[in-house]
Amino acid sequence: MPHFEHDRLSLAYFDEGEPSGDPVLLIHGFASNKAVNWINPGWLKTLGDAGYRVVAIDNRGHGESDKPHDKEAYTPEIMAGDAAALLRHLKIDRAHVMGYSMGARITAFLCLAQPDMVRSAILGGLGLGMVEGLGGWEGIATALRAPSIDDVSGDRPRMFRAFADQTKSDRFALAACIETSRKKLTPEQAGRINAPTLVAVGTKDDIAGSPQDLADLMPNATALDIPGRDHMLAVGDRVFKAAALEFLAAH
């Protein structure tokens, strides 16, 4: 996969789909990568078949990108800067932007920092938790730094440790990332996101918070309940894909 340089880091991306189509930038979630979040669940094919140019970044600390171990390198503002730098690198002035979980938070901060670059936004897997904070994340950094998953207790820390092991991630980079990437969006900041926005969350997601309550804070947002899906399974859901295509076509 190609790389570009930004902030003294080498960051991986792909640029696929229909070259002349409207660009859609995809930003993956914590401990994931561009393949796990977007290729494996079928998003690249779905969007490409619909005629879009599909661009996705491996966030710093993830996938094939460089992986600093300094927690100050992972604020959502900094990672939103990486996403904007990728668009500039590809000479894309304006794109639809879709993020899942941590990627949704990065997308929101990109909307604030570079509103002219965001044609529309899809925030998947993160609702009002983006503003109120997410409970149950204590111990994840410790779990990621533990010598073995056998040393980890608690369902959620074990889940993320197992996912990191499965994806052969740099656990120390992820531990640094989890400590600073969960910065809250204030209600006032949410109210300044003017791009048309779709907030999509699974009805069994116990992490994200209410999609409707987040959409209510934003001037041009709608909410989508992804029926019967939890945080991990909602990303590839057919209802989500159909709604996203309808939303993109409308904007």
TORKOL-4160 file (C-alpha; in steps of 0.2 Angstrom, whole numbers, padded with zeros to 4 digits, m for minus):
251
<pt num="1" X="0000" Y="0000" Z="0000"/>
<pt num="2" X="0006" Y="0018" Z="m0003"/>
<pt num="3" X="0012" Y="0029" Z="0010"/>
<pt num="4" X="0014" Y="0048" Z="0013"/>
<pt num="5" X="0024" Y="0058" Z="0025"/>
<pt num="6" X="0016" Y="0070" Z="0038"/>
<pt num="7" X="0022" Y="0076" Z="0055"/>
<pt num="8" X="0038" Y="0066" Z="0053"/>
<pt num="9" X="0028" Y="0050" Z="0051"/>
<pt num="10" X="0025" Y="0038" Z="0037"/>
<pt num="11" X="0007" Y="0035" Z="0035"/>
<pt num="12" X="m0001" Y="0021" Z="0025"/>
<pt num="13" X="m0017" Y="0023" Z="0014"/>
<pt num="14" X="m0026" Y="0016" Z="0000"/>
<pt num="15" X="m0034" Y="0025" Z="m0015"/>
<pt num="16" X="m0046" Y="0014" Z="m0024"/>
<pt num="17" X="m0063" Y="0013" Z="m0032"/>
<pt num="18" X="m0069" Y="0024" Z="m0046"/>
<pt num="19" X="m0055" Y="0037" Z="m0049"/>
<pt num="20" X="m0067" Y="0050" Z="m0057"/>
<pt num="21" X="m0080" Y="0047" Z="m0043"/>
<pt num="22" X="m0084" Y="0058" Z="m0028"/>
<pt num="23" X="m0071" Y="0055" Z="m0015"/>
<pt num="24" X="m0075" Y="0046" Z="0002"/>
<pt num="25" X="m0062" Y="0046" Z="0015"/>
<pt num="26" X="m0063" Y="0032" Z="0028"/>
<pt num="27" X="m0056" Y="0033" Z="0045"/>
<pt num="28" X="m0055" Y="0017" Z="0055"/>
<pt num="29" X="m0058" Y="0014" Z="0074"/>
<pt num="30" X="m0046" Y="0010" Z="0088"/>
<pt num="31" X="m0035" Y="m0005" Z="0087"/>
<pt num="32" X="m0041" Y="m0008" Z="0069"/>
<pt num="33" X="m0034" Y="m0003" Z="0052"/>
<pt num="34" X="m0040" Y="0001" Z="0034"/>
<pt num="35" X="m0041" Y="m0017" Z="0029"/>
<pt num="36" X="m0050" Y="m0024" Z="0045"/>
<pt num="37" X="m0062" Y="m0009" Z="0046"/>
<pt num="38" X="m0066" Y="m0006" Z="0027"/>
<pt num="39" X="m0060" Y="m0020" Z="0016"/>
<pt num="40" X="m0065" Y="m0035" Z="0025"/>
<pt num="41" X="m0083" Y="m0029" Z="0030"/>
<pt num="42" X="m0086" Y="m0025" Z="0011"/>
<pt num="43" X="m0086" Y="m0006" Z="0012"/>
<pt num="44" X="m0073" Y="m0004" Z="m0001"/>
<pt num="45" X="m0083" Y="m0015" Z="m0013"/>
<pt num="46" X="m0099" Y="m0006" Z="m0008"/>
<pt num="47" X="m0093" Y="0011" Z="m0011"/>
<pt num="48" X="m0083" Y="0007" Z="m0026"/>
<pt num="49" X="m0097" Y="m0002" Z="m0035"/>
<pt num="50" X="m0108" Y="0014" Z="m0031"/>
<pt num="51" X="m0096" Y="0024" Z="m0041"/>
<pt num="52" X="m0086" Y="0033" Z="m0027"/>
<pt num="53" X="m0067" Y="0035" Z="m0026"/>
<pt num="54" X="m0063" Y="0027" Z="m0010"/>
<pt num="55" X="m0048" Y="0033" Z="0001"/>
<pt num="56" X="m0044" Y="0026" Z="0018"/>
<pt num="57" X="m0030" Y="0030" Z="0030"/>
<pt num="58" X="m0021" Y="0019" Z="0043"/>
<pt num="59" X="m0021" Y="0030" Z="0058"/>
<pt num="60" X="m0004" Y="0033" Z="0066"/>
<pt num="61" X="m0001" Y="0019" Z="0078"/>
<pt num="62" X="m0011" Y="0007" Z="0067"/>
<pt num="63" X="m0009" Y="m0005" Z="0052"/>
<pt num="64" X="0005" Y="m0001" Z="0041"/>
<pt num="65" X="0008" Y="0017" Z="0048"/>
<pt num="66" X="0022" Y="0022" Z="0059"/>
<pt num="67" X="0018" Y="0019" Z="0078"/>
<pt num="68" X="0025" Y="0032" Z="0090"/>
<pt num="69" X="0024" Y="0027" Z="0109"/>
<pt num="70" X="0021" Y="0045" Z="0115"/>
<pt num="71" X="0003" Y="0047" Z="0121"/>
<pt num="72" X="0004" Y="0066" Z="0116"/>
<pt num="73" X="0005" Y="0060" Z="0098"/>
<pt num="74" X="m0013" Y="0053" Z="0098"/>
<pt num="75" X="m0025" Y="0067" Z="0102"/>
<pt num="76" X="m0040" Y="0068" Z="0090"/>
<pt num="77" X="m0035" Y="0085" Z="0083"/>
<pt num="78" X="m0018" Y="0078" Z="0078"/>
<pt num="79" X="m0025" Y="0063" Z="0070"/>
<pt num="80" X="m0038" Y="0074" Z="0061"/>
<pt num="81" X="m0023" Y="0083" Z="0054"/>
<pt num="82" X="m0016" Y="0067" Z="0047"/>
<pt num="83" X="m0033" Y="0064" Z="0038"/>
<pt num="84" X="m0032" Y="0082" Z="0031"/>
<pt num="85" X="m0014" Y="0080" Z="0026"/>
<pt num="86" X="m0019" Y="0064" Z="0016"/>
<pt num="87" X="m0033" Y="0074" Z="0007"/>
<pt num="88" X="m0020" Y="0087" Z="0002"/>
<pt num="89" X="m0007" Y="0074" Z="m0003"/>
<pt num="90" X="m0020" Y="0067" Z="m0015"/>
<pt num="91" X="m0025" Y="0084" Z="m0021"/>
<pt num="92" X="m0043" Y="0082" Z="m0015"/>
<pt num="93" X="m0051" Y="0098" Z="m0010"/>
<pt num="94" X="m0067" Y="0091" Z="m0003"/>
<pt num="95" X="m0073" Y="0074" Z="0002"/>
<pt num="96" X="m0087" Y="0064" Z="0011"/>
<pt num="97" X="m0079" Y="0058" Z="0027"/>
<pt num="98" X="m0084" Y="0042" Z="0036"/>
<pt num="99" X="m0077" Y="0037" Z="0053"/>
<pt num="100" X="m0081" Y="0022" Z="0064"/>
<pt num="101" X="m0079" Y="0023" Z="0083"/>
<pt num="102" X="m0062" Y="0032" Z="0086"/>
<pt num="103" X="m0063" Y="0036" Z="0068"/>
<pt num="104" X="m0080" Y="0045" Z="0071"/>
<pt num="105" X="m0072" Y="0056" Z="0084"/>
<pt num="106" X="m0057" Y="0060" Z="0072"/>
<pt num="107" X="m0070" Y="0064" Z="0059"/>
<pt num="108" X="m0079" Y="0076" Z="0070"/>
<pt num="109" X="m0063" Y="0085" Z="0075"/>
<pt num="110" X="m0059" Y="0086" Z="0056"/>
<pt num="111" X="m0076" Y="0094" Z="0053"/>
<pt num="112" X="m0071" Y="0108" Z="0066"/>
<pt num="113" X="m0054" Y="0111" Z="0060"/>
<pt num="114" X="m0056" Y="0110" Z="0041"/>
<pt num="115" X="m0075" Y="0112" Z="0038"/>
<pt num="116" X="m0072" Y="0117" Z="0019"/>
<pt num="117" X="m0064" Y="0100" Z="0016"/>
<pt num="118" X="m0079" Y="0090" Z="0023"/>
<pt num="119" X="m0094" Y="0088" Z="0011"/>
<pt num="120" X="m0103" Y="0077" Z="0022"/>
<pt num="121" X="m0099" Y="0066" Z="0038"/>
<pt num="122" X="m0104" Y="0049" Z="0043"/>
<pt num="123" X="m0101" Y="0045" Z="0062"/>
<pt num="124" X="m0102" Y="0026" Z="0065"/>
<pt num="125" X="m0101" Y="0017" Z="0081"/>
<pt num="126" X="m0101" Y="0033" Z="0092"/>
<pt num="127" X="m0116" Y="0043" Z="0098"/>
<pt num="128" X="m0118" Y="0054" Z="0113"/>
<pt num="129" X="m0103" Y="0045" Z="0121"/>
<pt num="130" X="m0092" Y="0057" Z="0110"/>
<pt num="131" X="m0099" Y="0071" Z="0121"/>
<pt num="132" X="m0102" Y="0063" Z="0138"/>
<pt num="133" X="m0088" Y="0051" Z="0138"/>
<pt num="134" X="m0087" Y="0032" Z="0137"/>
<pt num="135" X="m0087" Y="0021" Z="0153"/>
<pt num="136" X="m0079" Y="0005" Z="0155"/>
<pt num="137" X="m0063" Y="0009" Z="0146"/>
<pt num="138" X="m0052" Y="0009" Z="0162"/>
<pt num="139" X="m0039" Y="m0004" Z="0162"/>
<pt num="140" X="m0037" Y="m0006" Z="0143"/>
<pt num="141" X="m0020" Y="0003" Z="0142"/>
<pt num="142" X="m0014" Y="m0009" Z="0156"/>
<pt num="143" X="m0021" Y="m0024" Z="0147"/>
<pt num="144" X="m0012" Y="m0019" Z="0131"/>
<pt num="145" X="0004" Y="m0017" Z="0140"/>
<pt num="146" X="0002" Y="m0034" Z="0150"/>
<pt num="147" X="0015" Y="m0048" Z="0145"/>
<pt num="148" X="0001" Y="m0059" Z="0141"/>
<pt num="149" X="m0018" Y="m0059" Z="0139"/>
<pt num="150" X="m0018" Y="m0072" Z="0153"/>
<pt num="151" X="m0013" Y="m0057" Z="0164"/>
<pt num="152" X="m0028" Y="m0047" Z="0159"/>
<pt num="153" X="m0045" Y="m0047" Z="0169"/>
<pt num="154" X="m0061" Y="m0039" Z="0164"/>
<pt num="155" X="m0072" Y="m0042" Z="0149"/>
<pt num="156" X="m0068" Y="m0026" Z="0139"/>
<pt num="157" X="m0049" Y="m0025" Z="0143"/>
<pt num="158" X="m0048" Y="m0044" Z="0137"/>
<pt num="159" X="m0058" Y="m0040" Z="0122"/>
<pt num="160" X="m0047" Y="m0026" Z="0116"/>
<pt num="161" X="m0031" Y="m0036" Z="0120"/>
<pt num="162" X="m0037" Y="m0051" Z="0110"/>
<pt num="163" X="m0042" Y="m0039" Z="0096"/>
<pt num="164" X="m0024" Y="m0031" Z="0096"/>
<pt num="165" X="m0016" Y="m0048" Z="0097"/>
<pt num="166" X="m0027" Y="m0054" Z="0082"/>
<pt num="167" X="m0022" Y="m0040" Z="0071"/>
<pt num="168" X="m0004" Y="m0041" Z="0077"/>
<pt num="169" X="m0004" Y="m0023" Z="0082"/>
<pt num="170" X="0009" Y="m0013" Z="0092"/>
<pt num="171" X="0001" Y="m0014" Z="0109"/>
<pt num="172" X="0012" Y="m0001" Z="0116"/>
<pt num="173" X="0007" Y="0012" Z="0103"/>
<pt num="174" X="m0011" Y="0007" Z="0106"/>
<pt num="175" X="m0009" Y="0009" Z="0124"/>
<pt num="176" X="m0003" Y="0027" Z="0121"/>
<pt num="177" X="m0017" Y="0030" Z="0109"/>
<pt num="178" X="m0031" Y="0025" Z="0121"/>
<pt num="179" X="m0024" Y="0037" Z="0134"/>
<pt num="180" X="m0027" Y="0053" Z="0124"/>
<pt num="181" X="m0038" Y="0049" Z="0109"/>
<pt num="182" X="m0054" Y="0049" Z="0119"/>
<pt num="183" X="m0055" Y="0068" Z="0121"/>
<pt num="184" X="m0073" Y="0073" Z="0122"/>
<pt num="185" X="m0082" Y="0084" Z="0110"/>
<pt num="186" X="m0091" Y="0098" Z="0119"/>
<pt num="187" X="m0109" Y="0102" Z="0116"/>
<pt num="188" X="m0104" Y="0119" Z="0109"/>
<pt num="189" X="m0092" Y="0110" Z="0097"/>
<pt num="190" X="m0105" Y="0098" Z="0091"/>
<pt num="191" X="m0116" Y="0113" Z="0087"/>
<pt num="192" X="m0103" Y="0120" Z="0076"/>
<pt num="193" X="m0102" Y="0105" Z="0064"/>
<pt num="194" X="m0112" Y="0111" Z="0050"/>
<pt num="195" X="m0109" Y="0097" Z="0037"/>
<pt num="196" X="m0123" Y="0086" Z="0034"/>
<pt num="197" X="m0120" Y="0071" Z="0046"/>
<pt num="198" X="m0127" Y="0054" Z="0048"/>
<pt num="199" X="m0124" Y="0047" Z="0066"/>
<pt num="200" X="m0126" Y="0028" Z="0065"/>
<pt num="201" X="m0125" Y="0016" Z="0080"/>
<pt num="202" X="m0130" Y="m0002" Z="0083"/>
<pt num="203" X="m0145" Y="m0005" Z="0095"/>
<pt num="204" X="m0135" Y="m0017" Z="0105"/>
<pt num="205" X="m0120" Y="m0006" Z="0106"/>
<pt num="206" X="m0116" Y="m0003" Z="0125"/>
<pt num="207" X="m0101" Y="0008" Z="0121"/>
<pt num="208" X="m0107" Y="0022" Z="0109"/>
<pt num="209" X="m0121" Y="0031" Z="0118"/>
<pt num="210" X="m0137" Y="0037" Z="0109"/>
<pt num="211" X="m0135" Y="0042" Z="0091"/>
<pt num="212" X="m0151" Y="0053" Z="0092"/>
<pt num="213" X="m0145" Y="0063" Z="0107"/>
<pt num="214" X="m0129" Y="0067" Z="0097"/>
<pt num="215" X="m0138" Y="0071" Z="0082"/>
<pt num="216" X="m0149" Y="0083" Z="0092"/>
<pt num="217" X="m0134" Y="0093" Z="0096"/>
<pt num="218" X="m0129" Y="0096" Z="0078"/>
<pt num="219" X="m0138" Y="0108" Z="0066"/>
<pt num="220" X="m0139" Y="0096" Z="0051"/>
<pt num="221" X="m0138" Y="0078" Z="0058"/>
<pt num="222" X="m0149" Y="0063" Z="0057"/>
<pt num="223" X="m0148" Y="0047" Z="0067"/>
<pt num="224" X="m0148" Y="0029" Z="0062"/>
<pt num="225" X="m0152" Y="0014" Z="0073"/>
<pt num="226" X="m0143" Y="m0001" Z="0066"/>
<pt num="227" X="m0155" Y="m0015" Z="0072"/>
<pt num="228" X="m0148" Y="m0029" Z="0083"/>
<pt num="229" X="m0130" Y="m0025" Z="0081"/>
<pt num="230" X="m0117" Y="m0022" Z="0094"/>
<pt num="231" X="m0101" Y="m0011" Z="0093"/>
<pt num="232" X="m0091" Y="m0024" Z="0084"/>
<pt num="233" X="m0104" Y="m0030" Z="0072"/>
<pt num="234" X="m0113" Y="m0014" Z="0067"/>
<pt num="235" X="m0098" Y="m0009" Z="0055"/>
<pt num="236" X="m0102" Y="m0021" Z="0041"/>
<pt num="237" X="m0121" Y="m0021" Z="0043"/>
<pt num="238" X="m0132" Y="m0021" Z="0027"/>
<pt num="239" X="m0144" Y="m0008" Z="0035"/>
<pt num="240" X="m0129" Y="0003" Z="0039"/>
<pt num="241" X="m0122" Y="0002" Z="0021"/>
<pt num="242" X="m0139" Y="0005" Z="0013"/>
<pt num="243" X="m0142" Y="0020" Z="0024"/>
<pt num="244" X="m0124" Y="0027" Z="0020"/>
<pt num="245" X="m0127" Y="0025" Z="0001"/>
<pt num="246" X="m0143" Y="0034" Z="0002"/>
<pt num="247" X="m0136" Y="0048" Z="0013"/>
<pt num="248" X="m0121" Y="0050" Z="0002"/>
<pt num="249" X="m0132" Y="0051" Z="m0014"/>
<pt num="250" X="m0142" Y="0064" Z="m0006"/>
<pt num="251" X="m0127" Y="0075" Z="m0002"/>
